[in-house]
Amino acid sequence: MFDSVSSVALQSALDGLAMRQRVIADNVANIQTPGYHAKKVSFEDALSKAVGHGSGAVSAHVGRSLEPTRLDGNNVNLDEETLLNVDTNLRYQLASQAMSHEFSNLRTAMRTN
């Protein structure tokens, strides 16, 4: 159960989304830091490929944003970070509900045997 493709993929997604939440917080905290370049987290494409190959295990990758910078060399966009945060939180809630459902199914299976 815990090593099924769906369970491993859900755990990878939760890990990647949690990392994205931390990176968004770092970006917003550094919005006024001259020369700071926003970071971006990516894992969805790798996760999709891993699931397609029957694995589901991936690690998130943190890279630098290539968005244009302001005069102070900073490229954090508060509007973009805010929307990404909302999207990330909704995805995290969905993945955690799916993981909860998997555990519920496991509990039900253990009670019936």
Secondary structure, 3 states (H helix, E strand, C coil): CCCCHHHHHHHHHHHHHHHHHHHHHHHHHCCCCCCCCCEEEECHHHHHHHHHCCCCCCCCEEEECCCCCCCCCCCCCHHHHHHHHHHHHHHHHHHHHHHHHHHHHHHHHHHHC
